[in-house]
């Protein structure tokens, strides 16, 4: 089963939403449809001074053709972004696939121009 990593930039939590609720919303949305391997908030872009924090959820996708796996992984990533938008202002959804020990970006299928 291939491993994927969805990440979403977090501009700010909505008023009254505790920061930890943003990560929980991301994790819970993916966990409803896939096995979640890990989740965390990546603050490296902030430390480097070239970006915003990102929620990251790593999950596995059932085996199939590579195109089907990517499409289903994008569906899970979009589900995550939709859930997080309920609790935070967001930016730039990204999806990576683990291949040969490296995280490779997966092209956006263009189903949602908002990403």
C-alpha positions in Angstrom: 0.0 0.0 0.0 1.6 3.3 -1.1 2.1 6.1 1.5 1.0 9.6 0.8 1.5 12.9 2.6 -1.2 15.7 2.3 -0.2 19.1 3.6 -2.2 22.3 3.8 -0.9 25.8 4.7 -2.6 27.3 7.8 -2.9 31.1 7.7 -4.8 31.3 11.0 -7.3 29.5 13.2 -10.8 31.0 13.0 -11.9 33.0 16.0 -12.6 30.9 19.1 -10.9 27.8 17.6 -8.0 26.4 19.6 -4.9 25.7 17.5 -4.9 22.0 18.3 -8.4 21.7 16.8 -6.9 22.5 13.3 -4.6 19.4 13.4 -7.4 17.3 14.8 -9.8 18.3 12.0 -7.2 17.4 9.4 -6.4 14.0 11.0 -10.0 13.1 11.6 -11.1 13.9 8.1 -8.5 11.6 6.6 -9.0 8.9 9.2 -12.6 8.6 8.2 -11.5 7.2 4.8 -7.9 6.0 5.2 -5.5 4.6 7.7 -3.5 7.5 9.1 0.2 6.8 9.8 1.1 10.2 11.3 0.0 13.8 11.6 1.8 16.9 12.7 2.2 20.7 12.2 5.3 21.6 10.2 6.7 24.9 11.4 9.9 24.7 9.3 8.6 27.3 6.7 8.1 29.8 9.6 11.5 29.1 11.1 13.2 29.6 7.6 11.1 32.8 7.2 9.7 31.7 3.8 6.3 30.4 4.5 3.4 29.6 6.8 2.9 26.5 9.1 1.3 23.5 7.4 -0.8 20.6 8.8 0.6 17.4 7.5 -1.3 14.0 7.5 0.5 10.9 6.3 -1.7 8.0 5.2 -1.8 4.8 3.2 -3.8 4.2 0.1 -5.1 0.8 -0.9 -3.2 -0.7 -3.8 -4.4 -0.2 -7.4 -3.0 1.4 -10.5 -0.8 4.4 -9.8 -3.3 6.7 -11.4 -6.1 5.4 -9.3 -4.0 5.5 -6.1 -3.1 9.2 -6.9 -6.7 10.1 -7.6 -8.0 8.5 -4.4 -5.2 10.1 -2.4 -6.2 13.5 -3.9 -9.8 12.8 -2.8 -8.6 12.2 0.8 -6.4 15.3 0.7 -9.3 17.4 -0.6 -11.5 15.9 2.2 -8.9 17.0 4.7 -8.7 20.6 3.3 -12.5 20.9 3.3 -12.6 19.9 7.0 -9.8 22.2 7.9 -11.5 25.2 6.2 -14.3 24.8 8.8 -11.8 25.8 11.5 -9.0 27.8 9.8 -8.1 30.0 7.0 -5.9 27.9 4.6 -3.7 28.1 1.6 -2.0 25.7 -0.9 -3.0 22.1 -0.6 -0.2 19.7 -1.6 0.1 16.0 -2.0 3.2 13.9 -2.1 3.7 10.2 -2.7 6.5 8.1 -1.2 8.6 6.5 -4.0 12.0 5.0 -3.6 12.5 6.5 -0.2 11.7 10.1 -1.3 8.5 12.2 -1.2 7.5 13.0 -4.8 4.9 15.8 -5.5 1.7 14.6 -7.1 0.2 16.9 -9.7 -3.1 18.4 -8.8 -5.8 16.8 -11.0 -7.4 20.2 -11.3 -10.8 19.1 -9.9 -10.9 22.1 -7.5 -9.3 25.3 -8.8 -9.2 26.6 -5.3 -6.2 24.5 -4.5 
